[in-house]
Amino acid sequence: MKKIFIVVALGLSLAACKSTKATNAAATTTASADAPAVAYRDNFKIVTDAEKSATLKELKATGPNQSVLIMTKNFKGESITVSNGAKKFYTGYPLTNLGTGLAEKVAIDNTSDITIYDSHTKKEAVLKSSDTQKYKFVYVSKKPGSKNPFVITYSNKLAAFIKKAP
């Protein structure tokens, strides 16, 4: 009986292991030592086209030169600045709403590289204009304890963030 338990525990622990680079048709993820984790995916629950259009109008991001930056998980009120060197798109203290999973959303100009700077960890993430021009939505979450706490996901789909609060 002990042998079966050990074999099952070993099998589960090996199944939980992941590599730092995964590739498939639905999602692609890359990571290096000091760079933020980056993923490209469209395989999540999305809002209707009407809700997507309303969100883009609300943020004034309907043009081809605008993308939407959406801050999601693990923002705990630290000072965050989003800029492209010439213009600051956002400066504030985003706080993740545990009911919706959303911290903040802001329209950005996708014709130049965008820098996201966290003054608490003194780390930054750079969104390349070549990526932001291809994708309308850029999701940024944080992974505390990482060398670079930012996790960036590029998508052309607007995720449905509304979760039922407990």
C-alpha positions as CSV (number, residue, x, y, z in Angstrom):
1,M,0.0,0.0,0.0
2,K,2.9,2.4,0.8
3,K,4.5,1.7,-2.6
4,I,1.3,2.6,-4.4
5,F,1.0,5.8,-2.4
6,I,4.6,6.7,-3.2
7,V,4.2,6.0,-6.9
8,V,1.0,8.1,-7.1
9,A,2.6,11.0,-5.2
10,L,5.7,10.9,-7.5
11,G,3.5,10.8,-10.6
12,L,1.5,13.8,-9.5
13,S,4.6,15.8,-8.6
14,L,6.1,15.1,-12.0
15,A,2.9,15.9,-13.8
16,A,2.8,19.3,-12.1
17,C,6.3,20.3,-13.5
18,K,6.3,22.9,-16.3
19,S,9.0,24.2,-18.5
20,T,9.6,28.0,-18.9
21,K,8.7,27.9,-22.6
22,A,5.5,26.4,-23.9
23,T,4.2,26.5,-27.5
24,N,0.9,25.5,-29.0
25,A,-1.6,27.0,-31.3
26,A,-3.7,28.5,-28.5
27,A,-1.0,30.0,-26.3
28,T,2.7,30.8,-26.4
29,T,4.7,31.7,-23.3
30,T,8.3,32.7,-23.0
31,A,10.4,33.8,-20.0
32,S,14.0,34.6,-19.3
33,A,15.8,35.4,-16.0
34,D,15.2,39.2,-15.7
35,A,12.5,39.8,-18.4
36,P,8.8,39.6,-17.7
37,A,6.9,36.5,-18.7
38,V,5.1,37.0,-22.0
39,A,2.2,35.0,-23.5
40,Y,0.1,35.3,-26.7
41,R,-3.3,33.8,-26.3
42,D,-7.0,34.2,-27.4
43,N,-8.4,31.1,-25.7
44,F,-10.3,32.5,-22.7
45,K,-13.9,33.5,-22.0
46,I,-14.7,36.7,-23.9
47,V,-17.3,39.4,-23.8
48,T,-19.9,40.1,-26.6
49,D,-19.0,42.3,-29.5
50,A,-21.3,45.0,-28.2
51,E,-19.5,45.0,-24.8
52,K,-16.1,45.1,-26.5
53,S,-17.2,48.1,-28.7
54,A,-18.6,49.9,-25.6
55,T,-15.3,49.4,-23.7
56,L,-13.2,50.6,-26.6
57,K,-15.4,53.7,-27.0
58,E,-15.3,54.4,-23.3
59,L,-11.5,54.3,-23.3
60,K,-11.3,56.1,-26.7
61,A,-9.2,53.3,-28.1
62,T,-11.2,52.5,-31.3
63,G,-8.4,53.6,-33.7
64,P,-5.7,51.3,-35.2
65,N,-3.0,53.2,-33.3
66,Q,-4.5,52.5,-29.9
67,S,-4.4,49.4,-27.8
68,V,-5.8,48.8,-24.3
69,L,-3.6,47.9,-21.3
70,I,-5.5,46.0,-18.7
71,M,-4.0,45.5,-15.2
72,T,-5.3,42.3,-13.6
73,K,-4.0,40.1,-10.7
74,N,-1.8,41.0,-7.7
75,F,-1.8,44.8,-7.9
76,K,-1.8,45.9,-4.3
77,G,-1.7,49.7,-4.4
78,E,2.0,50.2,-5.4
79,S,2.8,53.2,-7.6
80,I,2.7,52.2,-11.3
81,T,3.6,54.4,-14.2
82,V,2.8,53.6,-17.8
83,S,4.6,55.8,-20.4
84,N,6.3,55.8,-23.8
85,G,9.0,58.3,-22.8
86,A,7.2,61.3,-24.3
87,K,3.8,60.8,-22.7
88,K,2.5,59.3,-19.5
89,F,-0.7,57.2,-20.1
90,Y,-1.2,56.3,-16.5
91,T,0.3,57.1,-13.1
92,G,-1.5,55.7,-10.1
93,Y,-1.9,53.1,-7.4
94,P,-4.0,50.3,-8.9
95,L,-5.7,47.8,-6.6
96,T,-7.0,44.5,-7.9
97,N,-10.7,44.0,-7.3
98,L,-10.9,40.5,-5.9
99,G,-14.5,40.2,-7.1
100,T,-13.7,40.9,-10.8
101,G,-10.0,40.3,-11.0
102,L,-9.5,43.7,-12.6
103,A,-7.3,46.5,-11.3
104,E,-7.2,49.2,-14.0
105,K,-7.6,49.7,-17.8
106,V,-6.1,52.4,-19.9
107,A,-5.7,53.2,-23.6
108,I,-2.2,53.4,-24.9
109,D,-0.5,54.5,-28.2
110,N,0.8,51.4,-29.9
111,T,3.2,53.2,-32.3
112,S,6.0,53.3,-29.8
113,D,7.4,51.1,-27.1
114,I,5.5,51.3,-23.7
115,T,7.2,51.1,-20.3
116,I,5.4,49.9,-17.2
117,Y,7.4,50.8,-14.1
118,D,6.7,49.5,-10.5
119,S,8.2,51.9,-8.0
120,H,7.9,49.4,-5.2
121,T,10.0,46.6,-6.8
122,K,12.0,49.1,-9.0
123,K,11.3,46.8,-12.0
124,E,9.9,47.6,-15.4
125,A,8.4,45.8,-18.4
126,V,8.7,47.0,-21.9
127,L,5.8,46.4,-24.4
128,K,7.3,46.4,-27.9
129,S,5.4,48.4,-30.5
130,S,5.7,45.5,-32.9
131,D,3.6,43.4,-30.4
132,T,1.1,46.1,-29.4
133,Q,0.3,46.9,-33.0
134,K,-0.7,43.3,-33.6
135,Y,-2.9,42.9,-30.5
136,K,-5.7,45.2,-29.3
137,F,-5.5,44.1,-25.7
138,V,-2.5,43.7,-23.4
139,Y,-3.1,42.1,-20.0
140,V,-0.6,42.7,-17.3
141,S,-0.6,40.8,-14.0
142,K,2.0,40.5,-11.3
143,K,3.7,37.4,-10.0
144,P,5.2,38.3,-6.6
145,G,8.6,36.8,-5.8
146,S,9.8,36.7,-9.4
147,K,12.9,38.5,-10.6
148,N,10.6,40.5,-12.8
149,P,7.1,40.5,-11.3
150,F,5.2,41.4,-14.5
151,V,3.4,38.8,-16.6
152,I,2.2,40.1,-20.0
153,T,-0.4,38.5,-22.2
154,Y,-1.2,39.9,-25.6
155,S,-4.6,39.1,-27.2
156,N,-7.1,40.3,-29.7
157,K,-10.0,39.2,-27.4
158,L,-11.5,41.1,-24.5
159,A,-11.7,38.7,-21.6
160,A,-14.8,38.5,-19.5
161,F,-13.6,39.6,-16.1
162,I,-16.9,39.7,-14.3
163,K,-16.8,37.0,-11.7
164,K,-19.5,36.5,-9.1
165,A,-18.2,37.9,-5.8
166,P,-18.4,35.4,-2.9
